Amino acid sequence: MTYRKYNGRMAGERKDESGRSRGRPRRAEVDRAVLTAAAELLAERGYAELTIEAVATRAGVGRPTVYRRWPTKDDLAVHALVDAVQPLDAPDTGDALDDLCELAISFVIQLSESPLGRVVLGVHAESGRRPQLAAPLRDRYLKPRDAAITGVIERARQQGALHPDLAAETIRDLLFGPLVYHWLITGEPLDRGTAEALIAAARRAISP
């Protein structure tokens, strides 16, 4: 799991190869600079210490420029996570249960190794205290990822690979929950051997 890097200057104007001014940056360049700055600061300082002023300073833009695009810190933090954390890419090998297990393993390993991994969990925790953060986080970040997981679960169900009495949410939690919990308890990136052992146990619980 990675986050995108902004690849150049961002101080209010662009320059050509000779160093001459080419006018103010395009909107897309401003957006990229702000979102990259927000992702970097989230990784370095966490959600609690994220400020619009710090983001604007790092991006090389004025605070009004940031506020026009993202009126609140919550808006900016969610947008930065959506932009920075790659969406779930579910495999499709023909064996949906294998695909589901591999999706869980690769997702949590990548999350645990990413500079933004702890930030994602921290923002989730903060959303429990801030409804104004919880709603956009759920709608823009969580729902698309949950939809990808549910899609693989339904494929596995159609192949008869899952216990018929288990809801999709239960299957998801049994697979992903132990991996995330182990990561939180140890505080170290999740290794594949441990992940596969945990998934093997969960797989026995969800199989028919």
C-alpha positions as a printed Julia matrix, in Angstrom:
208×3 Matrix{Float64}:
   0.0     0.0     0.0
   1.53    3.27   -1.09
   0.7     6.88   -1.34
   1.41    9.13   -4.29
   4.22   11.64   -4.27
   3.93   15.11   -5.7
   6.75   15.46   -8.19
   7.75   19.11   -8.21
   7.6    22.67   -6.94
   4.38   24.13   -5.65
   4.92   27.78   -4.78
   2.23   29.56   -6.75
   3.74   29.44  -10.21
   5.16   27.02  -12.74
   8.42   27.44  -14.63
   9.59   26.08  -17.94
  12.95   24.43  -18.52
  14.68   27.82  -18.73
  13.28   28.85  -15.37
  10.89   31.44  -16.78
   7.49   31.83  -15.2
   4.61   30.13  -16.97
   1.85   31.54  -14.79
  -0.09   30.11  -11.91
  -0.36   26.32  -11.58
  -3.35   24.48  -12.95
  -6.06   23.32  -10.56
  -4.96   19.68  -10.85
  -1.44   20.62   -9.77
  -2.76   22.5    -6.75
  -4.97   19.58   -5.78
  -2.09   17.13   -6.12
   0.23   19.31   -4.03
  -2.33   19.74   -1.24
  -3.34   16.08   -1.1
   0.27   14.92   -1.11
   1.13   17.37    1.67
  -1.87   16.21    3.71
  -0.92   12.52    3.28
   2.68   13.17    4.28
   1.67   15.17    7.35
  -0.86   12.53    8.38
   1.89    9.92    8.19
   4.36   12.09   10.12
   2.12   13.65   12.77
  -1.18   11.79   12.79
  -4.7    13.11   12.47
  -4.77   14.99   15.78
  -1.9    17.28   14.78
  -2.95   17.83   11.19
  -3.75   21.48   10.47
  -4.83   23.31    7.35
  -2.03   25.82    7.92
   0.64   23.1     7.97
  -0.77   21.51    4.82
  -0.88   24.85    3.01
   2.7    25.64    4.02
   4.05   22.31    2.81
   2.07   22.47   -0.43
   3.26   26.02   -1.09
  -0.22   27.52   -1.33
  -2.3    29.88    0.78
  -4.77   28.67    3.36
  -7.75   30.09    1.4
  -6.73   27.85   -1.5
  -7.06   24.79    0.72
 -10.29   25.95    2.37
 -11.95   26.58   -1.0
 -11.44   22.93   -1.89
 -11.83   21.3     1.54
 -13.75   23.49    4.02
 -12.76   21.43    7.05
  -9.87   19.33    8.28
 -12.19   16.3     8.24
 -12.94   16.8     4.54
  -9.26   17.11    3.73
  -8.19   14.1     5.81
 -10.76   11.79    4.21
  -9.97   13.02    0.71
  -6.24   12.53    1.37
  -6.82    8.94    2.52
  -9.02    8.15   -0.47
  -6.4     9.6    -2.79
  -3.34    8.13   -1.07
  -4.4     4.59   -0.13
  -4.84    2.41   -3.16
  -8.26    0.76   -3.56
  -8.65   -2.96   -2.98
  -7.78   -4.94   -6.08
  -9.51   -8.28   -5.67
  -7.85  -11.2    -7.5
  -9.94  -13.49   -9.68
  -8.21  -16.83  -10.17
 -11.4   -18.86  -10.52
 -11.27  -20.04   -6.88
 -13.13  -17.3    -5.03
 -12.32  -18.58   -1.53
  -8.61  -18.56   -2.34
  -9.05  -15.08   -3.78
 -10.83  -13.92   -0.63
  -8.13  -15.26    1.65
  -5.36  -13.72   -0.45
  -7.2   -10.4    -0.5
  -7.28  -10.36    3.3
  -3.61  -11.31    3.62
  -2.28   -8.86    1.05
  -4.48   -6.02    2.3
  -3.43   -6.23    5.94
   0.24   -6.86    5.15
   0.33   -3.81    2.9
  -1.56   -1.73    5.46
   0.82   -2.75    8.24
   3.86   -1.87    6.11
   2.56    1.47    4.86
   3.45    4.81    6.51
  -0.28    5.53    6.37
  -1.34    2.27    8.03
  -1.49    3.66   11.55
  -3.03    6.84   10.2
  -5.9     4.9     8.66
  -6.61    3.25   12.02
  -6.21    6.55   13.86
  -8.67    8.33   11.6
 -11.12    5.45   12.05
 -10.79    5.77   15.83
 -11.27    9.52   15.7
 -14.42    9.1    13.61
 -16.09    7.43   16.62
 -15.97   10.81   18.36
 -16.64   13.0    15.34
 -19.83   12.34   13.35
 -18.73   14.96   10.82
 -15.7    12.77   10.1
 -17.5     9.43   10.35
 -20.0    10.06    7.54
 -17.54   10.96    4.75
 -15.07    8.34    5.95
 -17.75    5.67    5.75
 -19.17    6.8     2.41
 -15.98    7.64    0.52
 -13.34    5.37    2.05
 -14.95    2.34    3.72
 -17.94    1.53    1.5
 -15.99    1.09   -1.77
 -13.51   -1.21   -0.05
 -16.25   -3.18    1.68
 -18.03   -3.54   -1.66
 -14.91   -5.11   -3.16
 -14.7    -7.61   -0.29
 -18.42   -8.4    -0.48
 -18.12   -9.02   -4.21
 -15.52  -11.75   -3.65
 -17.58  -13.21   -0.8
 -20.59  -13.5    -3.09
 -18.49  -15.24   -5.74
 -17.28  -17.72   -3.13
 -20.85  -18.27   -1.95
 -22.01  -19.0    -5.49
 -19.22  -21.59   -5.77
 -20.47  -23.29   -2.59
 -17.24  -22.52   -0.75
 -18.78  -20.77    2.28
 -20.93  -21.86    5.2
 -24.48  -20.95    4.13
 -25.51  -19.68    7.58
 -22.8   -17.01    7.82
 -23.54  -13.44    6.77
 -21.09  -11.63    4.53
 -20.19   -9.28    7.39
 -19.34  -12.22    9.65
 -17.13  -13.81    7.0
 -15.34  -10.51    6.44
 -14.72  -10.03   10.16
 -13.49  -13.6    10.69
 -10.92  -13.18    7.91
  -9.72   -9.62    8.35
 -10.23   -9.19   12.1
  -7.54  -11.59   13.39
  -4.94  -10.15   11.02
  -5.6    -6.56   12.08
  -5.7    -7.53   15.76
  -2.36   -9.35   15.55
  -0.81   -6.32   13.88
  -2.15   -4.0    16.58
  -0.99   -6.22   19.42
   2.54   -6.74   18.13
   3.03   -3.27   16.72
   5.09   -4.8    13.91
   4.33   -5.29   10.21
   2.43   -8.52    9.64
   4.55  -11.28    8.09
   3.04  -13.63    5.52
   3.66  -16.81    7.52
   1.66  -15.54   10.48
  -1.04  -14.18    8.2
  -1.42  -17.49    6.41
  -1.68  -19.4     9.7
  -4.43  -17.09   10.96
  -6.27  -17.26    7.66
  -6.09  -21.06    7.65
  -7.87  -21.13   11.0
 -10.48  -18.63    9.84
 -10.97  -20.56    6.63
 -11.97  -23.65    8.55
 -14.6   -21.59   10.39
 -16.21  -20.18    7.27
 -16.11  -23.28    5.07
 -19.21  -25.49    4.73
